[in-house]
């Protein structure tokens, strides 16, 4: 953003910065990003992942898209239903997910592996039965693959919609990179390209459904109270922007009305206009800290990695 425009937009970016830091306060996760020096972690600055996961508008909208998709899987939803306090603390759940994604992306390798081990230990304790009596376990490899596929799809589409185009070769590189986290958590048959993800969603479509539990979780999401001024407006902006990323088949399964789709398009257009202000408001996030750990300039993330070209050659 040019310096003259930064001056004009400074009041707005200051309010946006305060909003983001109220919802996602820094320094409470205990995750170490500044050491050890020279440690690229699981991905490093030459990855597509470091670029996509650095964009706040794309990541928040993409994460909300993933949550909407996840309400369609009865066994995945049962774990949330039975073993979380999503009704009382949905914002806390979003913060914990954000911490894990940020830590596994940008922390050093030992720290990222510690976070993955902690999540695996939590998953090992989560089990039960769905409303119709079907057993589930949070460490079921198939469920882990579902959660990973919805999240990586949402993050990629959020970046595409609210930041910049992502050619297929780079999308394929992103899916191939982030598969390592899903596999470390215990997922199997993880889709590792854009075509793989589309085929995967086709393969699980018959197991998905929109039921009373789906409706309740989405209702809780629609009433979520953010600890910021104009909480309802902020929530509706990002929920609508997230819904705009849903694939057509999911919009149909979720029974989204014509009015909802119109509202979604309006929210997506609004976030697309506001996204540059979010980036200007947050120049000192986790990605710059990780770059400093490796003594590389954060401006590197504005360009795609040279090792991947538009034809997909490494």
PEQUI-V499467 format. One record per backbone hydrogen bond with DSSP energy under -0.5 kcal/mol. CO is the residue of the C=O (numbers start at 1). NH is the residue of the N-H. If there is no record, write none. Layout:
CO;NH + CO;NH
This chain:
2;6 + 3;7 + 4;8 + 5;9 + 6;10 + 7;10 + 9;13 + 10;14 + 11;15 + 12;16 + 13;17 + 14;18 + 15;19 + 16;20 + 17;21 + 18;22 + 19;23 + 20;24 + 31;33 + 32;108 + 35;108 + 36;39 + 38;40 + 40;43 + 40;44 + 44;47 + 47;51 + 48;51 + 48;52 + 49;53 + 51;54 + 52;55 + 54;56 + 55;59 + 56;60 + 57;61 + 58;62 + 59;63 + 60;64 + 61;65 + 62;66 + 63;67 + 64;68 + 65;69 + 66;70 + 67;71 + 68;71 + 69;72 + 70;73 + 72;74 + 72;209 + 73;77 + 74;78 + 75;79 + 76;80 + 77;81 + 78;82 + 79;83 + 80;84 + 85;88 + 85;89 + 89;93 + 90;94 + 91;95 + 92;96 + 93;97 + 94;98 + 95;99 + 96;100 + 97;101 + 98;102 + 99;103 + 100;104 + 101;105 + 102;106 + 103;107 + 108;112 + 109;113 + 110;114 + 111;115 + 112;116 + 113;117 + 114;118 + 115;119 + 116;120 + 117;121 + 118;122 + 119;123 + 120;124 + 121;125 + 122;125 + 123;126 + 123;139 + 125;127 + 126;138 + 128;136 + 130;133 + 134;130 + 136;128 + 137;140 + 140;144 + 141;145 + 141;188 + 142;146 + 143;147 + 144;148 + 145;149 + 146;150 + 147;151 + 148;152 + 149;153 + 150;154 + 151;155 + 152;156 + 153;157 + 154;158 + 155;159 + 156;160 + 157;161 + 158;162 + 159;163 + 159;164 + 167;170 + 167;171 + 168;172 + 169;173 + 170;174 + 171;175 + 172;176 + 173;177 + 174;178 + 175;179 + 177;180 + 178;181 + 178;182 + 179;183 + 180;184 + 181;185 + 182;186 + 182;187 + 183;186 + 193;197 + 194;198 + 195;199 + 196;200 + 197;201 + 198;202 + 199;203 + 200;204 + 201;205 + 204;207 + 204;208 + 205;208 + 207;74 + 209;211 + 211;215 + 212;216 + 213;217 + 214;218 + 215;219 + 216;220 + 217;221 + 218;222 + 219;223 + 220;223 + 221;224 + 224;226 + 226;228 + 228;231 + 230;234 + 231;235 + 232;236 + 233;237 + 234;238 + 235;239 + 236;240 + 237;241 + 238;242 + 239;243 + 240;244 + 242;245 + 243;246 + 247;250 + 247;251 + 248;252 + 249;253 + 250;254 + 251;256 + 252;255 + 257;261 + 258;262 + 259;263 + 260;264 + 261;265 + 262;266 + 263;267 + 264;268 + 265;269 + 266;270 + 267;271 + 268;272 + 269;273 + 270;274 + 271;275 + 274;277 + 274;278 + 275;279 + 276;280 + 277;281 + 278;282 + 279;282 + 282;285 + 285;289 + 286;290 + 287;291 + 288;292 + 289;293 + 290;294 + 291;294 + 291;296 + 292;295 + 293;38 + 297;300 + 298;301 + 299;302 + 300;303 + 305;308 + 309;312 + 313;309
